Amino acid sequence: MKKRLFIALNLSNETKFKMDQILNCLPNDKNIKKTKIDNLHLTLQFIGDVNEDIIPKTQDTLNKIAAHYKPFYITFGQVGFFPNLQNLRIVWIGINSPKLPHIQLHIRQELKKIITNLDVKSFSPHITLARIKSPLSNIQNIQLQSCYKLNNKQIANKIESIDLMASQLTPQGPIYTLLSQHRLG
């Protein structure tokens, strides 16, 4: 049987509460699909649909990787938009941490040894806050631009584990399930 997997850093409840305040800055509209507060996470590596027999090997790999790193903090930067303000599709918040690129690369290199068709897109640490389904009105664009001006460096989250997650896609949105936590240090 296949499972849709990814490697993530999950956020504390305190950080999710602060992220909820940022989500509340976004306009309420049927064309703006806000990420559910419980689904907020940082994806380190998307694995995709794989046979379940790969899970134990992935867990062993993550245990070895996690042992190399001590717990650390991530901080949050500004709210941003992809691809740009004129053609909004994704609203995100950037993440600052000098350790993240090293950890992500380490995970990718080790997983490539056991998963041949691993996604190798460039890594840009962010958390997706919302997806935009269709063009917004001028008023909604102005509201979103006010969110862009927020500077959220005062939000910090201690990272203590690397998590293996499963994702089930549904018409109501994705359902994420924690498969295993791999404690740092």
C-alpha positions in Angstrom: 0.0 0.0 0.0 1.2 3.5 -0.8 1.4 6.5 1.5 2.1 10.2 0.7 5.0 11.2 3.0 7.0 14.3 3.9 9.6 15.3 6.5 8.6 18.3 8.6 9.3 20.6 11.5 6.1 21.0 13.5 5.4 24.1 15.5 4.5 24.5 19.1 1.0 25.5 20.2 2.3 28.9 21.3 3.7 29.5 17.8 0.5 28.3 16.1 -1.4 30.8 18.2 0.8 33.6 17.0 0.5 32.4 13.4 -3.3 32.4 13.9 -3.1 36.1 14.6 -1.3 36.6 11.3 -3.9 34.4 9.5 -6.6 36.7 10.9 -5.0 39.6 9.1 -5.9 37.9 5.8 -9.3 38.7 4.3 -12.1 36.1 4.8 -13.1 35.1 1.3 -14.1 31.9 -0.5 -11.2 32.5 -2.9 -8.6 32.6 0.0 -8.1 29.1 1.5 -6.3 29.7 4.8 -4.1 26.9 6.1 -5.8 25.2 9.1 -3.9 26.2 12.3 -3.2 22.5 13.1 -1.7 22.0 9.7 1.0 24.7 9.9 4.4 23.2 9.6 7.7 23.6 7.8 8.3 21.0 5.1 12.0 20.0 5.0 11.5 17.3 2.3 8.6 16.1 0.3 8.8 12.4 -0.4 5.6 11.8 -2.2 3.6 8.6 -2.7 5.7 5.6 -1.8 5.2 2.0 -0.6 4.8 1.7 3.1 7.8 -0.6 3.3 10.0 2.5 2.9 8.8 3.9 6.3 11.1 1.9 8.6 14.1 2.7 6.5 13.1 6.4 6.5 12.7 6.3 10.2 16.1 4.8 10.7 17.6 7.4 8.5 15.9 10.2 10.4 17.0 8.8 13.8 20.7 8.9 12.6 20.3 12.4 11.2 18.5 13.8 14.3 21.4 12.5 16.5 23.8 14.9 14.7 21.9 18.1 15.6 21.1 19.8 18.9 17.7 21.6 19.4 17.7 25.0 17.9 15.4 28.0 17.3 13.8 29.2 14.1 12.5 32.8 13.8 9.9 34.1 11.4 10.5 36.9 8.9 8.0 38.8 6.8 4.8 37.7 5.1 5.4 37.2 1.4 3.5 36.2 -1.8 4.2 33.9 -4.6 4.7 34.5 -7.4 4.2 38.2 -6.8 1.6 40.8 -5.6 0.1 41.2 -9.1 -0.6 37.5 -9.5 -1.2 36.1 -6.0 -1.3 32.3 -5.6 0.4 31.6 -2.2 0.7 33.6 1.0 3.7 32.5 3.1 5.9 33.5 6.0 9.6 33.2 5.7 11.8 31.4 8.3 15.3 32.4 9.4 17.7 29.8 10.8 21.3 29.2 9.7 20.9 25.5 10.6 17.9 24.8 8.3 19.7 24.5 5.0 22.3 22.2 6.4 19.7 19.9 8.0 17.6 19.9 4.9 20.5 19.0 2.7 21.6 16.3 5.1 18.1 14.8 5.0 17.9 15.0 1.2 21.3 13.4 0.7 20.5 10.5 3.0 17.0 9.9 1.6 18.3 9.8 -2.0 20.1 6.6 -0.9 16.8 4.8 -0.2 14.3 6.7 -2.4 15.4 6.9 -6.0 12.8 9.4 -7.3 13.1 11.9 -4.5 11.9 15.5 -5.2 15.0 17.7 -5.4 13.4 21.2 -5.8 15.4 24.0 -4.2 14.7 24.6 -0.5 13.3 28.0 0.5 12.2 27.8 4.2 8.7 29.1 4.6 5.3 28.2 6.0 2.3 28.4 3.6 -0.4 30.5 5.3 -3.0 30.5 2.4 -3.7 29.6 -1.2 -5.4 32.0 -3.5 -7.9 30.3 -5.9 -8.8 33.2 -8.2 -7.9 36.9 -8.7 -8.8 39.1 -5.7 -10.5 42.5 -5.6 -8.5 45.7 -5.1 -9.7 45.9 -1.5 -8.5 42.4 -0.8 -5.2 43.1 -2.4 -4.8 46.2 -0.1 -5.6 44.0 2.9 -3.0 41.5 1.9 -0.4 44.2 1.4 -1.0 45.4 4.9 -0.2 41.8 6.1 3.0 42.0 4.0 4.2 44.9 6.1 4.1 42.8 9.3 7.5 41.9 10.6 7.3 38.8 12.7 10.9 38.4 13.9 9.6 38.4 17.5 8.1 34.9 16.9 10.5 32.1 17.7 10.0 28.4 17.9 12.3 25.8 19.5 12.8 22.8 17.2 13.4 19.6 19.1 12.5 17.0 16.6 12.4 16.1 12.9 9.0 14.5 12.1 7.9 12.0 9.5 4.4 12.9 8.3 1.7 11.3 6.2 -0.6 13.4 4.1 -4.0 12.4 2.9 -5.6 14.7 0.3 -9.4 15.3 0.8 -11.9 17.7 -0.8 -11.9 19.6 2.6 -8.1 19.9 2.5 -5.2 17.8 3.5 -5.1 15.7 6.7 -1.7 15.4 8.2 -0.7 12.5 10.5 2.4 12.3 12.6 4.1 8.9 11.9 7.2 9.4 14.0 9.2 12.0 15.8 13.0 11.9 15.8 14.5 13.8 18.7 17.4 16.1 18.0 20.7 15.6 19.9 
